[in-house]
């Protein structure tokens, strides 16, 4: 489960899509960029390969809830 999820716009003009994300997963902090096409680029390391699909799904759900609703 993702904990302490936070996001902020990448650009001053908030009309431009793109967000900087940070969160904890399995007691490790991760940072990523969420692109306008829904792509996720991890910065400084990504979760384990067996967890990546699940983490990306949770990020998409959180972004839909917080940004797009």
C-alpha positions, 0 to 999 in steps of 0.5 A: 500500500502507498502511504504519505502520497503527495503531488505538486504541479511540475510547472508554474502554469497549472494548466500544463499537465505534469506532476511531481510525486512522492510516496512511501511503499514498503517503508521506502520513499520514492519520487516520480513524475506523472506525465500528461499521457499517464506515464510514470517516470521514477526518479532515483530508483523504482520499486522492485520489478514484481511490485511495479505494476501494482504500484503504478495501478495505485498511483493511477487511482490516486491521481484520478481521485485527487487531480481529475475529479 
